[in-house]
Amino acid sequence: MTSSNIAIEEPSSLEEVWKWNIEQFIKYLNKHISSGLSSKDENVLEKNEIDGRAVTHFSRKKLVNLGMTTRIATRILKIMKKLCARLEPFILDCTATYKKKKRNFSIANNDWTLLQRKIRTEFLYLLEDVDESEIAIKPPANNVIKDKKTFYSFLETVPKLNGLKSIKFTVETPQTNFPKYKRITDLVNIFGANIKDLTTIDDLPQMEFSTKPADISEEQLKRITDAIVTRLKLLIHTLGPIGGKNEIERSYYIDAVLRDIVKSCGKDVQIYQQYNIVGSRVDFVIKHVNTMICITEAKITDIEQGICQNFIQLHSTCKTNLRNRKRKLEDLAGYDYVYGIVSTGDQWIFTVVSSANELAAANKKIQTLSVNSDDVDDDRLANDVQILVRAILGILQDKIASIEEQPQAKRQRLEEVLSTK
């Protein structure tokens, strides 16, 4: 075998995996199976021309019937599922053919079922854990079809399809269920070797903010601080101190801090609640025009779980940002990073993740907000708020400034806030 001499790096997109030849695929498997593949198992892959893409058409039973051991067949499929889970959301091409008479499809009642079946036939072992309701279909007209009724409407109302026998669809499925990631060790499927030796948030690289204050005048800083303090005191008066509050109630405190800060960034910056990212919702998203620049996760108490979920959210957001900027998947120079905030309302941690599967980072010094008592110390609360305003404005301004920069400049920006670089 010559596969042992082939260097294989961790892929950054499914397109890379699809382009692997059989030897590269075998090399990747040997790298991730402790005992390695036997010559018999390698021969099965070579003889049947099973590479990174072809393996998605095989079940464990099919691989075993070809002569592979059950243990290795199971391991290979698990490796591929984990690999796909840590890459960007699936973007698959599917061509469906329809019979048509005049303006009505003769088998309209079966079209949706046939398309769903075709999708699952072609990509069965990558999609078997995905609920059909989460599959979005994008026809050439760029609408998004997620139900049978919309699908029928598309087929019937688009004039240029009158004589068309087949349509090529893009199929997107969600990358992951954010809440399933609860501990740092759960992140290995996403960040791979970069995180394999980490066990707690204390092991994460430290993110340090620049000593340069956010670009804001003292007058503006005071105005924002005063507005936030007023909102927080109103919440304490109407809801009571934050202790013992549920996640929704705590999100009110987070919202009270973020609104005026976002407003100060100009009309191109907007904040959204319960925003959908590749199939899962996040608590807060801050966007500059069409680019997501900050994702906020609200938690009750478990900061580590919040950080883990936030890392996955940021990783997905980086991929989404690159696609929204119309970069081609094979453009491996594409690079982005996104900041995050994890907060219980009274505790705030800032995070950052890049699109290159580089290790995520968080600031270990938790910023606190004095909202745990009815007896509010105005000066202390104002000081806490001012620290948060400078920090949040700092990351928003940094991210906005980086949007149009080249990948290398973005990397340099990120290195400035990572003390491990």
C-alpha positions in Angstrom: 0.0 0.0 0.0 1.2 3.5 -0.7 -1.4 5.2 1.4 1.0 5.5 4.4 3.1 7.9 2.4 0.2 10.3 1.6 -0.2 13.3 3.9 -3.8 14.0 4.9 -4.9 17.0 6.8 -8.1 17.6 8.6 -10.6 18.9 6.0 -12.3 22.2 6.4 -15.3 21.5 4.2 -17.3 18.6 2.8 -16.0 19.6 -0.7 -12.5 18.5 0.4 -13.9 15.1 1.6 -15.7 14.6 -1.7 -12.5 15.2 -3.6 -10.4 12.6 -1.7 -9.3 9.6 -3.8 -9.4 6.1 -2.2 -5.8 6.3 -0.9 -6.5 9.6 0.8 -9.6 8.2 2.3 -7.8 5.1 3.6 -5.1 7.4 5.0 -7.6 9.4 6.9 -9.3 6.3 8.3 -5.9 4.8 9.5 -5.3 8.1 11.2 -8.5 7.9 13.2 -8.8 4.1 13.9 -6.4 3.2 16.7 -5.7 -0.3 15.3 -5.7 0.9 11.7 -7.3 -0.9 8.8 -6.2 -4.4 8.0 -5.1 -5.2 4.4 -8.4 -7.1 4.0 -10.4 -4.0 4.9 -8.3 -1.8 2.7 -8.8 -4.2 -0.2 -12.6 -4.0 0.2 -12.4 -0.2 -0.1 -10.0 -0.3 -3.1 -11.8 -3.1 -5.0 -15.2 -1.4 -4.6 -13.9 2.1 -5.2 -15.2 3.4 -1.9 -13.8 6.8 -1.2 -15.0 9.7 1.0 -18.1 10.4 -0.9 -19.0 6.8 -2.0 -19.0 5.5 1.5 -22.1 7.6 2.3 -24.1 5.2 0.1 -23.1 2.2 2.2 -24.7 0.8 5.4 -22.7 -1.3 7.8 -24.5 -4.4 6.5 -23.4 -3.6 2.9 -19.8 -3.1 3.9 -19.8 -6.4 5.9 -21.3 -8.2 2.9 -18.4 -7.0 0.8 -16.0 -8.7 3.2 -15.2 -6.0 5.8 -15.2 -6.8 9.5 -18.3 -5.6 11.5 -16.2 -3.6 13.9 -14.3 -1.7 11.2 -17.5 -1.1 9.2 -19.2 0.4 12.2 -16.1 2.5 13.1 -15.8 3.9 9.5 -19.5 5.1 9.5 -19.1 6.7 12.9 -16.0 8.5 11.8 -17.7 9.9 8.7 -20.7 11.0 10.7 -18.5 12.8 13.2 -16.5 14.4 10.4 -19.6 15.7 8.7 -21.0 17.0 12.1 -18.0 19.2 12.6 -18.0 20.6 9.1 -20.4 23.2 7.7 -24.0 22.3 7.1 -24.6 19.8 4.3 -25.0 21.4 0.9 -26.0 18.7 -1.5 -27.2 18.7 -5.1 -30.2 16.7 -6.1 -31.8 16.5 -9.5 -35.5 15.4 -9.5 -37.4 14.5 -12.7 -41.1 15.2 -13.1 -43.8 14.1 -15.6 -45.9 17.0 -16.7 -49.0 17.6 -18.8 -49.6 21.2 -19.8 -49.5 23.4 -16.7 -50.2 20.7 -14.2 -47.8 18.0 -13.0 -49.5 14.7 -13.5 -48.1 13.2 -10.4 -48.2 16.3 -8.2 -49.4 14.4 -5.2 -46.2 12.2 -5.2 -43.7 14.9 -6.2 -42.7 15.9 -2.7 -42.5 12.3 -1.5 -40.3 11.3 -4.4 -38.0 14.2 -3.9 -37.6 13.5 -0.2 -37.0 9.8 -1.0 -34.4 10.7 -3.7 -32.6 13.0 -1.2 -32.4 10.2 1.4 -31.4 7.6 -1.2 -28.5 9.6 -2.4 -27.3 10.8 1.0 -28.9 8.2 3.3 -26.1 7.6 5.8 -25.4 11.3 6.4 -29.0 12.3 6.8 -30.6 9.4 8.6 -30.6 11.3 12.0 -32.1 14.5 10.4 -35.8 15.1 10.7 -37.4 15.7 7.3 -39.0 18.9 8.6 -35.5 20.4 8.9 -34.5 19.9 5.3 -34.6 23.1 3.3 -34.8 22.8 -0.5 -33.6 25.8 -2.6 -34.7 25.7 -6.2 -33.0 27.9 -8.9 -35.4 30.8 -8.1 -33.7 31.0 -4.7 -36.9 30.5 -2.7 -36.6 28.1 0.3 -39.1 25.3 0.3 -39.7 23.5 3.6 -43.1 21.9 3.1 -45.3 20.2 0.6 -47.7 23.1 0.0 -44.9 25.5 -0.9 -43.3 22.9 -3.1 -46.5 22.4 -5.1 -47.0 26.2 -5.4 -43.5 26.5 -6.8 -44.1 23.8 -9.4 -47.4 25.4 -10.5 -46.6 29.1 -10.6 -43.1 29.5 -12.1 -43.8 30.1 -15.9 -40.3 29.2 -17.1 -40.8 25.6 -15.8 -43.6 24.9 -18.3 -41.5 22.7 -20.5 -39.0 21.6 -17.9 -38.5 17.9 -17.2 -36.1 18.1 -14.3 -35.0 20.6 -11.7 -31.7 20.8 -9.8 -32.2 21.6 -6.2 -29.8 22.5 -3.4 -30.5 20.7 -0.2 -29.4 22.1 3.1 -29.7 20.4 6.5 -28.8 21.7 9.9 -25.3 21.2 11.2 -26.1 20.3 14.7 -28.4 20.6 17.7 -26.7 23.3 19.8 -28.0 22.2 23.2 -26.5 18.7 22.9 -23.0 20.2 23.6 -22.7 20.5 27.4 -19.0 20.0 28.3 -15.7 21.0 26.8 -14.9 17.3 26.0 -18.1 17.2 23.8 -16.4 19.7 21.4 -13.9 17.3 20.0 -16.2 16.3 17.1 -16.1 20.0 16.0 -12.6 21.2 16.8 -10.8 17.9 16.5 -7.3 17.6 17.8 -7.3 21.3 18.8 -9.4 20.5 21.8 -8.7 16.8 22.6 -6.5 17.5 25.7 -8.9 20.0 27.3 -11.3 19.0 30.0 -12.7 22.2 31.6 -13.1 25.9 30.6 -10.0 26.6 32.7 -8.0 24.8 30.0 -9.2 27.1 27.2 -6.9 29.7 25.6 -7.3 33.1 27.2 -9.0 35.8 25.2 -7.7 39.3 26.1 -9.2 42.5 25.0 -7.0 45.3 23.7 -6.1 47.9 26.3 -7.2 50.5 23.7 -10.7 51.6 24.8 -13.7 51.4 22.5 -14.0 54.3 20.0 -16.5 56.3 22.1 -16.5 59.7 23.8 -16.9 60.0 27.5 -20.1 61.8 27.0 -21.5 59.0 24.8 -20.2 56.4 27.3 -22.0 58.1 30.1 -25.2 58.4 28.1 -25.3 54.7 27.3 -24.3 53.8 30.8 -27.1 55.9 32.3 -29.7 54.5 29.9 -28.7 50.9 30.8 -28.6 51.5 34.5 -32.2 53.0 34.3 -33.4 49.9 32.4 -31.7 47.5 34.9 -33.2 49.3 37.9 -36.6 49.1 36.4 -36.2 45.4 35.9 -35.1 44.9 39.5 -38.1 46.9 40.6 -40.6 45.1 38.5 -39.1 41.5 38.3 -37.0 41.5 41.5 -33.3 40.8 41.7 -32.0 38.3 39.2 -31.3 35.5 41.6 -33.6 32.5 41.1 -34.9 33.8 37.8 -35.4 31.5 34.8 -33.7 31.8 31.5 -36.4 33.9 29.8 -36.4 36.4 32.7 -32.6 36.6 32.7 -32.7 37.3 29.0 -34.5 40.6 29.9 -31.4 41.7 31.8 -29.2 40.8 28.9 -31.5 42.6 26.4 -31.4 45.7 28.7 -27.6 45.8 28.4 -27.3 45.1 24.7 -30.0 47.4 23.2 -28.4 50.8 23.8 -24.9 49.5 22.9 -26.1 48.2 19.6 -28.0 51.4 18.9 -24.7 53.4 19.3 -23.1 51.4 16.5 -25.3 53.0 13.8 -28.3 52.0 11.7 -26.5 49.2 9.9 -26.2 47.2 13.2 -29.3 45.4 14.4 -30.1 43.0 17.2 -32.4 40.0 16.8 -33.8 37.6 19.4 -34.5 33.9 18.9 -32.7 34.0 15.6 -32.4 30.8 13.4 -28.9 29.6 12.5 -28.6 26.4 10.4 -31.6 24.7 12.0 -31.3 25.8 15.6 -32.2 29.0 17.4 -29.9 31.3 19.4 -31.0 33.8 22.0 -29.5 37.0 20.5 -27.8 37.8 17.2 -26.1 41.1 16.4 -25.8 41.7 12.7 -24.0 44.3 10.6 -26.1 44.4 7.4 -26.0 40.7 6.3 -23.0 39.7 8.4 -23.5 38.2 11.9 -20.9 39.7 14.2 -21.9 38.5 17.7 -23.9 35.7 19.1 -25.3 35.7 22.7 -26.3 32.7 24.7 -28.5 33.2 27.8 -28.1 30.6 30.6 -29.4 30.2 34.1 -26.3 28.9 35.9 -24.2 26.5 33.8 -21.6 28.7 32.3 -19.6 25.8 30.8 -22.6 24.5 29.0 -23.3 28.0 27.7 -19.8 28.3 26.4 -19.9 25.0 24.7 -23.2 25.8 23.0 -21.9 29.2 22.1 -18.7 27.8 20.5 -20.9 25.6 18.2 -23.1 28.6 17.4 -20.1 30.7 16.5 -18.5 28.0 14.4 -21.8 27.6 12.4 -22.0 31.4 12.1 -18.5 31.7 10.6 -19.5 29.2 7.8 -22.8 31.0 7.2 -21.0 34.4 7.0 -18.6 33.1 4.3 -21.4 31.6 2.3 -23.4 34.8 2.5 -20.4 36.6 1.1 -20.7 34.3 -1.9 -17.4 32.7 -1.5 -17.0 29.4 -3.3 -16.6 26.3 -1.2 -13.3 25.5 -2.8 -12.0 28.9 -1.8 -10.0 27.6 1.1 -8.5 31.1 1.7 -11.9 32.2 3.0 -11.6 33.1 6.6 -13.8 34.6 9.3 -14.2 34.9 13.0 -17.1 35.8 15.2 -17.4 36.9 18.8 -19.8 35.5 21.3 -21.3 36.4 24.7 -22.4 33.9 27.3 -24.4 35.5 30.1 -26.6 34.6 33.1 -27.6 38.2 33.2 -25.3 38.9 36.2 -22.2 37.1 34.9 -20.8 37.8 31.4 -18.1 35.8 29.5 -16.8 36.8 26.0 -15.8 34.1 23.4 -14.4 34.0 19.9 -14.2 31.2 17.3 -12.7 31.2 13.7 -13.9 29.4 10.6 -10.7 27.5 10.3 -11.5 25.0 13.1 -9.0 26.8 15.2 -9.4 26.5 18.9 -12.1 28.6 20.5 -11.2 30.9 23.4 -12.9 32.6 26.3 -12.0 35.3 28.8 -11.6 33.5 32.2 -12.3 36.6 34.3 -16.1 36.7 34.5 -17.5 40.2 34.3 -20.2 40.7 36.9 -23.2 42.9 37.0 -24.6 44.0 40.4 -28.3 43.1 40.0 -28.7 40.6 42.8 -30.2 42.8 45.4 -33.1 45.2 45.8 -30.7 47.6 47.5 -29.0 48.9 44.4 -25.6 50.7 44.8 -25.9 53.2 41.9 -22.2 53.9 41.6 -21.2 50.2 41.7 -23.9 49.3 39.1 -22.8 52.2 36.9 -19.1 51.0 37.1 -20.1 47.4 36.2 -22.2 48.6 33.3 -19.4 50.9 32.0 -17.0 48.0 31.9 -19.5 45.9 29.9 -20.2 48.8 27.5 -16.5 49.2 26.7 -16.0 45.4 26.2 -19.0 44.9 24.1 -18.5 48.0 22.0 -14.9 46.9 21.6 -15.7 43.5 20.1 -18.5 44.9 17.9 -16.2 47.7 16.5 -13.4 45.2 15.9 -15.6 42.8 14.1 -17.3 45.5 11.9 -13.8 46.8 10.9 -12.7 43.3 9.9 -15.7 42.5 7.6 -14.1 43.7 4.4 -10.5 42.8 5.2 -8.5 40.0 3.6 -8.1 36.7 5.4 -4.5 37.4 6.6 -5.6 40.7 8.1 -8.4 39.0 9.9 -6.0 36.4 11.3 -3.8 39.1 12.6 -6.7 40.8 14.3 -7.7 37.5 16.0 -4.1 36.9 17.2 -4.2 40.2 19.0 -6.9 39.0 21.3 -5.5 35.5 21.9 -2.8 35.4 24.5 -1.6 32.0 23.4 -0.7 33.2 19.9 
